[in-house]
Structures are given as C-alpha cells and as structure tokens.
C-alpha cells in the first residue's frame, strides 16, 4: 500500500449489498498494512445519547444533550463508544487524528457533554467498521467504495440524511445517478 487513506471518507456505492453499509459515509480513522478502522458518520440510531447517559448512570440537566443523536458507527463491537470531536481537549483516552478531528473513547468526555462542558462539535458513535490487511483495498477495487478527501463540513455540519449525497458532490458526481451494478472493462 503506497498511500494511506486515513482521514478520508469512504462513500458506499449504490451497489453495496451489506445492509450495515447501505448509503453509508465512513470517516477512516486508520489505514495501514495491518488493516483499517473507520466510523460510520451518517446513520443515526433509534436511540439518543440518553441511552449512553443512562448506562453510565449520568443525569444531564440539558434536554438538548439527552436528545442528541447516537450514531451507528459500525457492526464491530457495538457496545463500544467513540466520540469524534474538535478541538482536542484534555480527555483521558484520545487519539489526535488531525487539527480538527480527535476520537475519544473515555467516559470523561461523555460526562462533560452531559453537563454541557464537552466539545461543541461532537458525534457519538457505537461500534466501528474494520477491515483486515488489504481487505479495504480489494473492496475499493471491486467498486464497493468511493474515496473522498476529508471535509470538515461533511463531518460536523451537514445533516445526517444528506451526507451520502453531499459526499458524492464533493467528488463532482450525483451519486444517485450511479448504476447499482458493478463491472470492470
């Protein structure tokens, strides 16, 4: 592998058959010889952040925090939470990925969010998407994914329901006009 795709987005092609990834946009956190890890950033779950607060026995006095969306981050380890946010902050377990993206897995950030002291721009996901060595490259070659450069608006500002189409537009395409059938010439 010559170029890392970390800090890029993967856009599911219309031909994607796996229901976990249908019309998904994935922020790729890691991409190296051993494999890849990403978080789906456009699939709100039927539950809100209140579920996480309840599990951690946290009471928030801020109704908007209780109702914040909880995202399906991927099918792997769905019990594990990830907070994608900016800025860095002083959380116990954070991975700094770029100036405007940090992923934190410690509960201290959730407690701060419940008390309206967390990062302004944050997504909370449960689970992650993972690929073994060279698996993602094969899926890209098989036309399962488009690769999109990082865009902070896509990660933090665009409404979830619009992210898949928006990501396509960043590449100059109308993703809805792509064929659901794949092939190689």
N, C-alpha and C positions, 0 to 999 in steps of 0.2 A: 504494500500500500504506500503510495508516494505522498498523498496529501490527506491530512486529517480533515474530516467533516465535522469535528466538534464545533459547536457554536454556529451550526447551520440548522435549518429546518428541513424535515422530511415531509413531503406532501403525498398523501396516499393517492395513487392513481384511481380513476373510476373503475378499473378492473380488479381492484383489491377485493379478494374473496373472504378474508378473515374479518368477521364482524367486530372484533376488538379494534380494528384499524380502519374501518369504513369511514371515508371522508375525514380522516384524522390529519392533524398537523402535529408533528413531534419536534420538540426542541432537543437536539442532540447534545447531550452533556459531555459524553466521552466517546471517542472513536480512535481506536489504536489496534495494533496487531492482535491483541488478546480478545477483542470484541468491542461492542458498542453499547451505550446506555443512553436512553432518551426518556423524555416525559411528554405525554400527550397533553397539549395545552388548549384543546378546543372541545372537550367532552365533559360538560357539567353532569354531575351525578344527580340522582333524585334527592339526595341529602344535602344539607347545608353544613357550614362549618360548625353549627351547633352540635352535630354528631361527634366531632372531634373534641369539642369542649366538654361534652357530657362524658365521654370515655376517659378524659383526663381529670374529671371532677373539677372543672373550671366554670365559674359563673361570670358571665360577661354582663355588664350593665349597659352595653351598647347594642341595641337591637340590630343595627345595620351589620355589626360584626357577626352576630348569631346567624343572620340570613345570608352571609357571604357564600358564594358558590364553592362547592367542593368538587374538584375535578377528578375524573378517572385518568390516572397517569399512565396506566398500562396494566397488562394482565399478570405481571410478575410481582410477587409479594404485595398483594392488595391491602394488607394490614399495615404497611409501612408508609409513613407520610413524608412528603417533601414540600418545602416552601421555596418557591422561586421568587426572588425579590431583588430590589435595588433600594438603597445602597447596601454596602457590605454589612455594617453593624458589628456588634460585639456579641455574637451568639456562640454558644458552646461548640457546636458542630456544624461548621460552614465550609463550603467549597467555593472559592472565588473562581469564577469561570471567565469573566471579562468585566470591564469597568461598570457595566450596568446589569450584570447578572451574577447572582450568588444563589447557591442552593444550600438550604439549611435543613438539617434533619433532627435537631434537638428541640425539646418541648419548650425551652425558654422563649423561643420566638412566638410560639402559639399562645403562651401566657401573656406576652406583651401585646399581641394582636387583640386578645380578649379585652385587655384594658386600654385599648386604643393608643398603645405606645409602640406598636410594631411598625414595620415599613409601610409607607403609603402605597407603593406599587408591589403587590404580592399575589401569587397564585398558590393555592394549597392543593396538592395532588395526592391521591392514594395509589400506590403501585407505580411500576415503571415498565418500560419496554426494553428488552435486552436482546442482543444478538451475539452468537458465538463468533469466533475468528472467521473472517471472510464471508459470513452469512449475509451481512448487510450489503456488501459489495455485490454478491450474487443476486440479491433481491432488486437492487438498483439496475443491474444488467438485464434482469428479467422484466423490467418496466413496471415494477410494483410501486416505486417511489420516484418522485422528482426531488431534486435537492435545491433548496432556496437559501441564499445568503441571509445572515442574521438581519433582523429588522426589529427595533425596539417597539415600534407601534404595534406590530403583529403580536408581540409577546405580552404587552401590557395594556394596550388601549382598544384594539379592535374587538367588537362584541364577539363572543364565542361562536355564535351561529354564522358569522361572516368570515371567520378566519381561513377556512379552506379556500374559498373563492378569492379572498384578498391575497393569500399566499401565491395563488396562480397568477394573479395580476402583477405581482412583484416580478414574475418571470416573463411578463408580457403575453400571457395566454389566458383565454377564458377556459378554465378547467372543465366547465360543464359541456364544452364542445368537443372534448377529447373522447375518443371511442372507448367503450368499456372492454374492447377486445384488444389483445396484445399480439404482436407478431414481430418478426425480425426479417429485414430484407437481405 
